[in-house]
């Protein structure tokens, strides 16, 4: 396993991060612990979770993911692992999380970290992330800024000051963003520089063969400002495995929950997935191997967040790190990207 130092932090993280949003919904506790044990055995030291998990978010399962991870974490050498979690943001109706008090205010952020620490059975979080912007932004399949959806939001400077309190008290080591856009990233960076506040270390955004929005929206900014990309959904919720092409009724989040159409039910998703799957097979790869090795090979990716529901999937996901990315693959992927440009932003 390869390791990198995460942006302007001392955190030494594996190039693969184990995502856990299936824990408590598609994976029971024993299966979750089996995945964690295997991942650590393969050299992964970076675990990502969230107070909102598992996905899809439901009152009946909320917080189960952190509880499962915590029950495992208490048996590990804590200082050998990098644990990331997220505070849920407002703008989505989830009254089962902190009574629906989800704005990024002092009270809500302090309440959120206390809950996460208790469930994770630890006294600090290595990387604490805002799960999504509180303000109006296009998210989760939306791609246009809609002025009609404007709403009040906690000033970013204030939110950063509340996060600083967590850093000062030692419950959080470093902070990051998720599902963020350029304006938000720069607001956090400017506030940190001007007010001497903690600097964001990372941004966790969707990034995969059918959603390369990061490259045109944030890549230059994050490179020049030294903000690490932690891409999630490298398989586009399983679409890039081509299993839904081969069998539209295949078991997976798309067929189980019917909750992710906004991002993936777009005209060029299926043609693009077919093109990438054909490319993979021509080169003797599985569609999963192609999709993951593409993300693993990007010079600007710090650590890729993978997830799985079976051990076989997890093993294939990790093993894809060993695939050599060739100029031929790069050229052919670029041709498909131009033909089907970001079909699932």
Buried (B, 14 or more C-beta within 10 A) or exposed (E): EEBBEBBBBEBEBBBBBBBBBBBBBBBEBEBBBBBBEBBBEBBBBBBBBBBBBBBBBBEEBBBBBBBBBBBBBEEBEBEEBBBBBBBBBBBBEBEBBBEEEBBBBBEBBBBBBEBBBEBBBBEBBBBBBBBBBBBBBBBEBEEEEEEEEEEEBBEBBBBBBBBBBBBEEEBBBBBBBBBBBEEBBEBBBEBBEEEEBBBBBBBBBBBBBBBBBBBEBBBEBBEEBEBBBBBBBBBBBBBBBBBBBEEEEBEBBBBEBEEBEEBBEBEBBBEBBBBBBBBBEEBEBBBBBBBBBBBBBBEBBBBBBBBBBEEEBBEBBBEBBEBEBEEEBEEBBEEBBEEBEBBBB
